[in-house]
Structure formats: C-alpha cells, structure tokens
Amino acid sequence: MSSTPTPGSAQSADELNEQIRGLMARAGGRLSDTQRREYEVLVVEWAAAVRGDVVQAA
C-alpha cells in the first residue's frame, strides 16, 4: 500500500510531515528511486500546506 498523496490533497502539514518521517524511517535514511519520487511529492505537498497555513494565519 502506497501513501503517496494525490496532487491537491487536503492533508495538513503535520500529516504530511508524519508521512515524510515514516518514509525516511522505513527507508533507513537511504531512499530508493521510487521512494525518492514519493519523498519529492510529499515535500511539495507539505510546502503547499505550510504556505496555506501561513495565508490563513494572515
């Protein structure tokens, strides 16, 4: 089962951060090519969620 988020997902920054941490823990800090792509998607989603949180706070 993959936890790769879909573009435009409504996950919070905290949820995405947990997924990133889990991915890194499962990979032992060394990502395969597939895991690296999943990581990149998660980081982009996390950054968008963080930006959304900042806009809402303003």
N, C-alpha and C positions, 0 to 999 in steps of 0.2 A: 504494500500500500504506500503510495507516494503522498507526501504532504505538500507538494508543490502548489503554491497558490495560483489561482487564475488571475489574469490581469483584471484590475478593477475590483478585486476582492475587498470586502468591508472589514477586514481584520484590523485589530488595533495594533499599535506599535509594540505594545507589551506582548501580545500573542505572537507577532512575527519575530520578536526578539527571542522568545522561548523556542520557536521553531529553528531559528538560526543556531542557538546554543545546543539544541538537541542534535541537529545535523552535525555540528562540529564534534560533539561528544561521541556520537555513533561512528564518526569517521576517524576518531582518534587524532584529530587535528590535521590529517592529510586527506584532502579531498580527491576523489576520482574525477574524471572529466564530467561524468553525469552529475555527481554531487556538486561540482563547481558551478555548473549551469543552474542547478537548483538554488545554490547559495546566492548567485548573482540575482536571480529572480526575487528571492526573499529580501535581499538588501534593497533592491529598487522599491519593492512594496513597502518595506519598513521606512525608507526615506520619505515616500509619499505620505505614509500615515503620520510620521513626525511633522511634516510640513502642514498637514491637515490639522493636527493638534495645535500647532502654533497659530494658524489662521483663526481657529475657533477661539483661542485664548485672547486674541487681539480684539 
